[in-house]
Amino acid sequence: MRRFHPVFSLLILALALAAMLACGPARADRVQGLYEAEVPMVDEDREAAFGAALGEVLVRITGRRDIATRAEAGALLADAAAYAQQFRQPAPDRLWVAFDGAALESELARLELPVWGADRPVTLLWVAMDAGGGRRFVVASGAEQPLEAELRIALQDAARQRGIPIMFPLMDAEDRARASFAEVWGGFEDSIREASRRYGADAVLVGRLSAADGDFGRWTLLEDGGAQRWTGGAAESLGRVADLFAGRFAVVSSGASRPVLVEVAGLGSVEDYARVMLFLEQLTAVQALSLERLDGDAAIFRLVLQGSTEAFAESVALGRLLERNLAGSGAELSYRVAR
């Protein structure tokens, strides 16, 4: 293989960094507002409100619903105001807080608690509602009817509480031809999977709700590896999806980190370098990244990882930017830019 002179490697790196600034985020499913919360303030007790706001944030960034009850998090919650970067009262009895994400993640790592980064799987929701009186619909992204819009907002709020990105189908002519109310209500998984392809989501959650049973429904989570089924409320079901993904992608740092060489082939332009570097830098498992060398259309990166290489590999697979390269040059992990 042709190996570039170190000075040329540095030039490529500098150009890639400049391109990174120009091209913006590499992915569209980075969750915004993970470190922000708005909570009620009872009896003007601002200290308690800071703790409640941080409790909500910790659920989102650790992926653990019970985090506020864990002894390791007690001191962190008791000193919640110290981690606030901004706060305001949008109303006399409400407190909005934005916390210092870097400081929180550092403290969670010290406490050996999980950290789930902002790059998260996107879940497409097909939710069929039998509203009674002959009213039946699948919740659409542009829902306008009051009951449908109300249900969509409730689902969005539940997803926001856990920090998981969701999307809804358009329910245009193409969707209705493949996954009408009848297919979704009947749980025709092949039809739903086919209709979902156009959206490029990481997972598909199918819900069937009836006005007669309130929020209680039947749910199916469809992924490439199969399907899971359960019954329960909408908020509870979105929480279950968040628990599943957090278990896969949240990283627990043991305090030890190790370097690993990662080869990425198929880099045809400076923009490719920029996209790959930005993507790798944003992964929760990556503490540090540097360019080791360039070989033809491949780059060898030295990464410092926290957590396991398996967790890193799952996060890379989630991003869909890189695919495993079985013909790699011998680096511990070898990938190729997916086209």
C-alpha positions as a Python dict, from the first residue, in 0.01 Angstrom:
ca = {
    (1, 'M'): (0, 0, 0),
    (2, 'R'): (108, 359, -58),
    (3, 'R'): (184, 541, 267),
    (4, 'F'): (160, 920, 269),
    (5, 'H'): (429, 1144, 414),
    (6, 'P'): (340, 1260, 770),
    (7, 'V'): (328, 1624, 658),
    (8, 'F'): (74, 1536, 388),
    (9, 'S'): (-126, 1340, 647),
    (10, 'L'): (-141, 1649, 863),
    (11, 'L'): (-256, 1856, 566),
    (12, 'I'): (-536, 1608, 493),
    (13, 'L'): (-631, 1617, 861),
    (14, 'A'): (-643, 1996, 861),
    (15, 'L'): (-859, 2001, 548),
    (16, 'A'): (-1088, 1740, 701),
    (17, 'L'): (-1128, 1944, 1016),
    (18, 'A'): (-1220, 2248, 806),
    (19, 'A'): (-1473, 2039, 616),
    (20, 'M'): (-1619, 1914, 944),
    (21, 'L'): (-1702, 2269, 1041),
    (22, 'A'): (-1868, 2328, 706),
    (23, 'C'): (-2068, 2007, 676),
    (24, 'G'): (-2228, 2012, 1022),
    (25, 'P'): (-2356, 1704, 1209),
    (26, 'A'): (-2307, 1371, 1033),
    (27, 'R'): (-2637, 1231, 1153),
    (28, 'A'): (-2994, 1349, 1175),
    (29, 'D'): (-3087, 1155, 1487),
    (30, 'R'): (-2879, 1339, 1746),
    (31, 'V'): (-3118, 1413, 2029),
    (32, 'Q'): (-3141, 1779, 2126),
    (33, 'G'): (-3214, 1904, 2478),
    (34, 'L'): (-3085, 1598, 2664),
    (35, 'Y'): (-2949, 1817, 2942),
    (36, 'E'): (-3252, 2043, 2979),
    (37, 'A'): (-3566, 2001, 3190),
    (38, 'E'): (-3861, 2209, 3305),
    (39, 'V'): (-4028, 2110, 3632),
    (40, 'P'): (-4288, 2249, 3874),
    (41, 'M'): (-4155, 2443, 4170),
    (42, 'V'): (-4354, 2375, 4487),
    (43, 'D'): (-4366, 2638, 4763),
    (44, 'E'): (-4086, 2833, 4591),
    (45, 'D'): (-3841, 2554, 4683),
    (46, 'R'): (-3583, 2614, 4413),
    (47, 'E'): (-3333, 2363, 4553),
    (48, 'A'): (-3586, 2080, 4531),
    (49, 'A'): (-3678, 2188, 4179),
    (50, 'F'): (-3311, 2175, 4071),
    (51, 'G'): (-3296, 1819, 4206),
    (52, 'A'): (-3615, 1720, 4024),
    (53, 'A'): (-3487, 1869, 3697),
    (54, 'L'): (-3155, 1688, 3727),
    (55, 'G'): (-3341, 1366, 3806),
    (56, 'E'): (-3524, 1393, 3473),
    (57, 'V'): (-3199, 1463, 3289),
    (58, 'L'): (-3020, 1170, 3453),
    (59, 'V'): (-3294, 931, 3341),
    (60, 'R'): (-3236, 1043, 2983),
    (61, 'I'): (-2856, 1034, 2982),
    (62, 'T'): (-2810, 712, 3180),
    (63, 'G'): (-3108, 528, 3033),
    (64, 'R'): (-3208, 411, 3382),
    (65, 'R'): (-3553, 501, 3510),
    (66, 'D'): (-3451, 426, 3870),
    (67, 'I'): (-3141, 644, 3868),
    (68, 'A'): (-3282, 889, 4124),
    (69, 'T'): (-3320, 607, 4378),
    (70, 'R'): (-2966, 472, 4336),
    (71, 'A'): (-2727, 548, 4620),
    (72, 'E'): (-2444, 636, 4379),
    (73, 'A'): (-2647, 926, 4239),
    (74, 'G'): (-2753, 1066, 4577),
    (75, 'A'): (-2469, 1318, 4618),
    (76, 'L'): (-2502, 1426, 4256),
    (77, 'L'): (-2873, 1503, 4297),
    (78, 'A'): (-2817, 1678, 4629),
    (79, 'D'): (-2576, 1920, 4459),
    (80, 'A'): (-2786, 1961, 4143),
    (81, 'A'): (-2763, 2342, 4130),
    (82, 'A'): (-2384, 2323, 4101),
    (83, 'Y'): (-2420, 2158, 3759),
    (84, 'A'): (-2663, 2416, 3620),
    (85, 'Q'): (-2536, 2631, 3333),
    (86, 'Q'): (-2857, 2827, 3279),
    (87, 'F'): (-3191, 2848, 3454),
    (88, 'R'): (-3501, 3061, 3445),
    (89, 'Q'): (-3860, 3066, 3564),
    (90, 'P'): (-4097, 3063, 3264),
    (91, 'A'): (-4379, 3097, 3520),
    (92, 'P'): (-4380, 3170, 3894),
    (93, 'D'): (-4426, 2801, 3974),
    (94, 'R'): (-4199, 2654, 3704),
    (95, 'L'): (-3821, 2618, 3675),
    (96, 'W'): (-3629, 2551, 3352),
    (97, 'V'): (-3269, 2434, 3384),
    (98, 'A'): (-2991, 2354, 3135),
    (99, 'F'): (-2715, 2147, 3293),
    (100, 'D'): (-2345, 2115, 3206),
    (101, 'G'): (-2342, 1793, 3002),
    (102, 'A'): (-1964, 1746, 3005),
    (103, 'A'): (-1944, 1785, 3383),
    (104, 'L'): (-2234, 1544, 3436),
    (105, 'E'): (-2086, 1281, 3205),
    (106, 'S'): (-1750, 1309, 3381),
    (107, 'E'): (-1914, 1261, 3721),
    (108, 'L'): (-2124, 967, 3598),
    (109, 'A'): (-1809, 802, 3462),
    (110, 'R'): (-1638, 853, 3798),
    (111, 'L'): (-1935, 690, 3971),
    (112, 'E'): (-1926, 405, 3715),
    (113, 'L'): (-2279, 484, 3602),
    (114, 'P'): (-2380, 451, 3236),
    (115, 'V'): (-2369, 738, 2988),
    (116, 'W'): (-2585, 726, 2676),
    (117, 'G'): (-2476, 973, 2411),
    (118, 'A'): (-2690, 1193, 2189),
    (119, 'D'): (-2668, 962, 1884),
    (120, 'R'): (-2967, 734, 1935),
    (121, 'P'): (-3176, 492, 1728),
    (122, 'V'): (-3473, 643, 1548),
    (123, 'T'): (-3799, 455, 1600),
    (124, 'L'): (-4084, 476, 1348),
    (125, 'L'): (-4427, 453, 1512),
    (126, 'W'): (-4726, 294, 1344),
    (127, 'V'): (-5002, 351, 1599),
    (128, 'A'): (-5355, 245, 1505),
    (129, 'M'): (-5641, 388, 1709),
    (130, 'D'): (-5998, 261, 1716),
    (131, 'A'): (-6168, 570, 1857),
    (132, 'G'): (-6518, 423, 1847),
    (133, 'G'): (-6817, 538, 1648),
    (134, 'G'): (-6652, 423, 1328),
    (135, 'R'): (-6351, 653, 1375),
    (136, 'R'): (-6029, 468, 1299),
    (137, 'F'): (-5689, 603, 1202),
    (138, 'V'): (-5315, 549, 1203),
    (139, 'V'): (-5136, 843, 1364),
    (140, 'A'): (-4966, 1044, 1090),
    (141, 'S'): (-4680, 1294, 1102),
    (142, 'G'): (-4918, 1568, 989),
    (143, 'A'): (-5208, 1473, 1213),
    (144, 'E'): (-5471, 1748, 1219),
    (145, 'Q'): (-5783, 1586, 1365),
    (146, 'P'): (-5803, 1673, 1738),
    (147, 'L'): (-5793, 1318, 1875),
    (148, 'E'): (-5516, 1209, 1639),
    (149, 'A'): (-5310, 1523, 1709),
    (150, 'E'): (-5358, 1478, 2083),
    (151, 'L'): (-5233, 1119, 2066),
    (152, 'R'): (-4933, 1219, 1855),
    (153, 'I'): (-4837, 1492, 2104),
    (154, 'A'): (-4872, 1249, 2396),
    (155, 'L'): (-4642, 1000, 2223),
    (156, 'Q'): (-4389, 1275, 2143),
    (157, 'D'): (-4392, 1391, 2506),
    (158, 'A'): (-4335, 1037, 2633),
    (159, 'A'): (-4045, 990, 2391),
    (160, 'R'): (-3896, 1327, 2490),
    (161, 'Q'): (-3901, 1229, 2857),
    (162, 'R'): (-3672, 936, 2779),
    (163, 'G'): (-3468, 1109, 2509),
    (164, 'I'): (-3552, 877, 2220),
    (165, 'P'): (-3611, 1016, 1869),
    (166, 'I'): (-3933, 900, 1704),
    (167, 'M'): (-4106, 963, 1375),
    (168, 'F'): (-4451, 895, 1232),
    (169, 'P'): (-4550, 780, 883),
    (170, 'L'): (-4691, 1027, 634),
    (171, 'M'): (-4996, 807, 575),
    (172, 'D'): (-5004, 927, 216),
    (173, 'A'): (-5130, 715, -73),
    (174, 'E'): (-4812, 504, -73),
    (175, 'D'): (-4842, 425, 300),
    (176, 'R'): (-5213, 352, 280),
    (177, 'A'): (-5154, 110, -7),
    (178, 'R'): (-4901, -88, 198),
    (179, 'A'): (-5000, -41, 563),
    (180, 'S'): (-5355, 86, 603),
    (181, 'F'): (-5542, 83, 933),
    (182, 'A'): (-5643, -278, 866),
    (183, 'E'): (-5282, -397, 823),
    (184, 'V'): (-5155, -210, 1130),
    (185, 'W'): (-5449, -315, 1348),
    (186, 'G'): (-5415, -673, 1229),
    (187, 'G'): (-5042, -678, 1300),
    (188, 'F'): (-4937, -775, 946),
    (189, 'E'): (-4566, -745, 1011),
    (190, 'D'): (-4445, -809, 656),
    (191, 'S'): (-4664, -529, 522),
    (192, 'I'): (-4553, -291, 796),
    (193, 'R'): (-4184, -371, 743),
    (194, 'E'): (-4220, -309, 369),
    (195, 'A'): (-4401, 21, 424),
    (196, 'S'): (-4132, 127, 672),
    (197, 'R'): (-3838, 92, 435),
    (198, 'R'): (-3886, 437, 284),
    (199, 'Y'): (-3827, 601, 625),
    (200, 'G'): (-3489, 445, 705),
    (201, 'A'): (-3566, 410, 1078),
    (202, 'D'): (-3357, 188, 1306),
    (203, 'A'): (-3662, 19, 1461),
    (204, 'V'): (-4037, 11, 1413),
    (205, 'L'): (-4288, 20, 1700),
    (206, 'V'): (-4643, -89, 1618),
    (207, 'G'): (-4920, 6, 1861),
    (208, 'R'): (-5289, -81, 1862),
    (209, 'L'): (-5503, 132, 2093),
    (210, 'S'): (-5875, 138, 2156),
    (211, 'A'): (-6078, 420, 2312),
    (212, 'A'): (-6257, 152, 2514),
    (213, 'D'): (-5930, 63, 2693),
    (214, 'G'): (-5785, 412, 2727),
    (215, 'D'): (-5407, 417, 2706),
    (216, 'F'): (-5371, 38, 2725),
    (217, 'G'): (-5275, -136, 2403),
    (218, 'R'): (-5088, -410, 2221),
    (219, 'W'): (-4734, -331, 2106),
    (220, 'T'): (-4478, -492, 1876),
    (221, 'L'): (-4119, -378, 1830),
    (222, 'L'): (-3978, -478, 1492),
    (223, 'E'): (-3602, -486, 1434),
    (224, 'D'): (-3378, -661, 1185),
    (225, 'G'): (-3323, -939, 1439),
    (226, 'G'): (-3689, -1018, 1498),
    (227, 'A'): (-3985, -891, 1698),
    (228, 'Q'): (-4085, -838, 2061),
    (229, 'R'): (-4447, -814, 2178),
    (230, 'W'): (-4613, -687, 2494),
    (231, 'T'): (-4921, -509, 2627),
    (232, 'G'): (-4932, -183, 2821),
    (233, 'G'): (-4966, 192, 2808),
    (234, 'A'): (-4812, 417, 2546),
    (235, 'A'): (-4569, 598, 2778),
    (236, 'E'): (-4472, 271, 2943),
    (237, 'S'): (-4407, 113, 2601),
    (238, 'L'): (-4185, 397, 2482),
    (239, 'G'): (-4000, 364, 2811),
    (240, 'R'): (-3951, -2, 2740),
    (241, 'V'): (-3799, 81, 2401),
    (242, 'A'): (-3566, 333, 2571),
    (243, 'D'): (-3462, 70, 2827),
    (244, 'L'): (-3378, -173, 2548),
    (245, 'F'): (-3165, 74, 2353),
    (246, 'A'): (-2993, 211, 2664),
    (247, 'G'): (-2894, -143, 2758),
    (248, 'R'): (-2720, -174, 2422),
    (249, 'F'): (-2564, 166, 2373),
    (250, 'A'): (-2505, 329, 2713),
    (251, 'V'): (-2140, 302, 2814),
    (252, 'V'): (-2020, 231, 3167),
    (253, 'S'): (-1666, 351, 3222),
    (254, 'S'): (-1463, 145, 3467),
    (255, 'G'): (-1206, 424, 3487),
    (256, 'A'): (-979, 231, 3252),
    (257, 'S'): (-951, 318, 2885),
    (258, 'R'): (-749, 160, 2610),
    (259, 'P'): (-627, 257, 2265),
    (260, 'V'): (-745, 69, 1958),
    (261, 'L'): (-650, 104, 1593),
    (262, 'V'): (-946, 137, 1358),
    (263, 'E'): (-907, 124, 981),
    (264, 'V'): (-1163, 295, 758),
    (265, 'A'): (-1137, 230, 383),
    (266, 'G'): (-1327, 380, 92),
    (267, 'L'): (-1241, 742, 169),
    (268, 'G'): (-1269, 913, -165),
    (269, 'S'): (-1257, 1279, -64),
    (270, 'V'): (-1175, 1521, 215),
    (271, 'E'): (-1549, 1534, 287),
    (272, 'D'): (-1543, 1157, 350),
    (273, 'Y'): (-1262, 1205, 602),
    (274, 'A'): (-1462, 1480, 770),
    (275, 'R'): (-1780, 1275, 792),
    (276, 'V'): (-1595, 974, 935),
    (277, 'M'): (-1397, 1177, 1188),
    (278, 'L'): (-1704, 1367, 1305),
    (279, 'F'): (-1902, 1045, 1334),
    (280, 'L'): (-1633, 868, 1538),
    (281, 'E'): (-1575, 1171, 1762),
    (282, 'Q'): (-1944, 1183, 1853),
    (283, 'L'): (-1968, 823, 1971),
    (284, 'T'): (-2008, 793, 2347),
    (285, 'A'): (-1747, 518, 2366),
    (286, 'V'): (-1474, 735, 2206),
    (287, 'Q'): (-1272, 942, 2452),
    (288, 'A'): (-1007, 1059, 2206),
    (289, 'L'): (-928, 1024, 1836),
    (290, 'S'): (-620, 1090, 1626),
    (291, 'L'): (-513, 1009, 1271),
    (292, 'E'): (-235, 749, 1277),
    (293, 'R'): (-164, 730, 904),
    (294, 'L'): (-313, 726, 555),
    (295, 'D'): (-280, 430, 318),
    (296, 'G'): (-433, 485, -23),
    (297, 'D'): (-805, 541, 26),
    (298, 'A'): (-787, 415, 387),
    (299, 'A'): (-716, 593, 713),
    (300, 'I'): (-589, 431, 1030),
    (301, 'F'): (-727, 608, 1337),
    (302, 'R'): (-606, 563, 1692),
    (303, 'L'): (-907, 573, 1924),
    (304, 'V'): (-911, 572, 2302),
    (305, 'L'): (-1221, 380, 2406),
    (306, 'Q'): (-1415, 364, 2727),
    (307, 'G'): (-1625, 52, 2766),
    (308, 'S'): (-1598, -255, 2547),
    (309, 'T'): (-1512, -283, 2180),
    (310, 'E'): (-1844, -466, 2141),
    (311, 'A'): (-2034, -155, 2258),
    (312, 'F'): (-1827, 56, 2021),
    (313, 'A'): (-1903, -180, 1730),
    (314, 'E'): (-2277, -168, 1804),
    (315, 'S'): (-2270, 211, 1801),
    (316, 'V'): (-2085, 211, 1469),
    (317, 'A'): (-2340, -29, 1320),
    (318, 'L'): (-2621, 197, 1441),
    (319, 'G'): (-2475, 492, 1251),
    (320, 'R'): (-2495, 316, 911),
    (321, 'L'): (-2206, 527, 787),
    (322, 'L'): (-1954, 242, 810),
    (323, 'E'): (-1975, -129, 738),
    (324, 'R'): (-1741, -405, 847),
    (325, 'N'): (-1452, -467, 607),
    (326, 'L'): (-1338, -829, 612),
    (327, 'A'): (-1048, -746, 378),
    (328, 'G'): (-890, -501, 621),
    (329, 'S'): (-516, -455, 659),
    (330, 'G'): (-487, -599, 1008),
    (331, 'A'): (-610, -319, 1234),
    (332, 'E'): (-806, -442, 1534),
    (333, 'L'): (-1129, -315, 1372),
    (334, 'S'): (-1170, -260, 1000),
    (335, 'Y'): (-1452, -74, 828),
    (336, 'R'): (-1544, 66, 489),
    (337, 'V'): (-1755, 372, 412),
    (338, 'A'): (-2101, 245, 318),
    (339, 'R'): (-2221, 363, -23),
}
